[in-house]
Amino acid sequence: MTERTTVAITGGGPAGMVLGLLLARAGIEVTVLEKHGDFLRDFRGDTVHPSTLQLLDELGLGEKFAALPQSKLGEIEFPFGENESLVVGEFARLRVAHPYIAMVPQWDFLGLLADAASTEPTFTLRMNTEVTGLVQESGAVRGVRYRTSDGQTGELRAELTVAADGRWSLARAEVGFEPKEFPVPIDTWWFRLPRTSEGMGAIAPTMGEGQAGVVIPREGYLQIAYLARKGRDAELRSEGVARFRERIARLWPGLAERVDAIKSMDDVKHLDVRLNRLNRWHTDGLLLIGDAAHAMSPIGGVGINLAVQDAVAAARLLAEPLRRGTMTPRVLARVRARRRLPTVAVQTLQRLLHRVVIAPVISGKRVGPPKAMAFLLRRAPFLRFVPAYLIGVGIRPEHAPEFARR
């Protein structure tokens, strides 16, 4: 079966859903294809930064977002010494409407975007529809092939296909694009522990003994990110769940009585952390955005927000050519040209933090940031503005185009 749309978006994550909503508000026919049947997947990025909060206000979704269950993070801090912490970034120093990071389950954020987009007559969200390949003719991408959860297959032809299908992008592989990889010292292992009424009510980064982690409070449970040396997944699993529980209890003594909730290593999900970017984000008929164009480290939780910014820039630059039917590769190239500097700046900051903070901790050389950094930030606290701005707002923040504002 062959169908047609103007824009086909592969992947119903933050980048795909934001772009779909914005293009639909421009009156462009857009179809988002998402292989899962819902958005309820654990251990996705859940940080919504000041720039995205501002965007939601501009889209008329600020009040609905504020009603979602969430916690707020006002500072970026690292442990330093015994019972001390070093504030590296301070969002209160930003002159923005929302000087904090909102911690919201990604499924709630995506559900909000889907509900808003569903009111637009030119928007279609197709769940349980997995993209299995690209339709390519004469060197150009002309749509996608798909398979539904009940086994039906078909083609969706489109004037433009946008790959928002993540760091292991199928579309990227099909056109032969290979990202430049940067060294990363860590991987992340995600799991849940029970949440009680006592303690652990806020984001709690911890470092020590060649490992690190973050506790994220959720409704009814704690979401834990355990960080250790890259490539250790097989080793940790071979040691068994009892040894893994011991590691967690040492890192977070306050959680020692809860670690039995980890029944087996099947409860621990491994994330192969990548930091990379493409030199070219497009080919004729295809644009890549978000993690498909640049995978981010979890440090700073910037992945969602850069992806959202890509989507806004793409909508602003592509809406009019799509309406006029004048889309060309040169137009698509403008998206990467606009978003390259913000991407490089944030990845440079992440690489710096990997080198001077994370790698020495993971190798066991230190238990926190270098003393020179601590001295400088304590003597000149105004410097905390810089990482807060780069992470929370970013270089060249994107705002909702006029056609999408409500």
Stockholm file with secondary structure:
# STOCKHOLM 1.0

chainA/1-406         MTERTTVAITGGGPAGMVLGLLLARAGIEVTVLEKHGDFLRDFRGDTVHPSTLQLLDELGLGEKFAALPQSKLGEIEFPFGENESLVVGEFARLRVAHPYIAMVPQWDFLGLLADAASTEPTFTLRMNTEVTGLVQESGAVRGVRYRTSDGQTGELRAELTVAADGRWSLARAEVGFEPKEFPVPIDTWWFRLPRTSEGMGAIAPTMGEGQAGVVIPREGYLQIAYLARKGRDAELRSEGVARFRERIARLWPGLAERVDAIKSMDDVKHLDVRLNRLNRWHTDGLLLIGDAAHAMSPIGGVGINLAVQDAVAAARLLAEPLRRGTMTPRVLARVRARRRLPTVAVQTLQRLLHRVVIAPVISGKRVGPPKAMAFLLRRAPFLRFVPAYLIGVGIRPEHAPEFARR
#=GR chainA/1-406 SS CEEEEEEEEECCSHHHHHHHHHHHHTTCCEEEECSSSSSCCSSCCCEECHHHHHHHHHTTCHHHHHTSCCEEECEEEEECSTTCEEEEEEGGGSCSSCCSEEECCHHHHHHHHHHHHHTSTTEEEECSEEEEEEEEETTEEEEEEEEETTSCEEEEEEEEEEECCCTTCHHHHHTTCCCEECCCCEEEEEEEEECCSSSCCSCEEEEETTEEEEEEECSSEEEEEEEEETTCHHHHHHHCHHHHHHHHHHHCGGGGGGGGGCCSGGGSEEECCCCEECSCCEETTEEECGGGTCCCCSTTSCHHHHHHHHHHHHHHHHHHHHHHTCCCHHHHHHHHHHHHHHHHHHHHHHHHHIIIIIHHHHTTSCSSSCHHHHHHHHHCGGGGHHHHHHHHTCSSCCCCCGGGCC
#=GC SS_cons         CEEEEEEEEECCSHHHHHHHHHHHHTTCCEEEECSSSSSCCSSCCCEECHHHHHHHHHTTCHHHHHTSCCEEECEEEEECSTTCEEEEEEGGGSCSSCCSEEECCHHHHHHHHHHHHHTSTTEEEECSEEEEEEEEETTEEEEEEEEETTSCEEEEEEEEEEECCCTTCHHHHHTTCCCEECCCCEEEEEEEEECCSSSCCSCEEEEETTEEEEEEECSSEEEEEEEEETTCHHHHHHHCHHHHHHHHHHHCGGGGGGGGGCCSGGGSEEECCCCEECSCCEETTEEECGGGTCCCCSTTSCHHHHHHHHHHHHHHHHHHHHHHTCCCHHHHHHHHHHHHHHHHHHHHHHHHHIIIIIHHHHTTSCSSSCHHHHHHHHHCGGGGHHHHHHHHTCSSCCCCCGGGCC
//
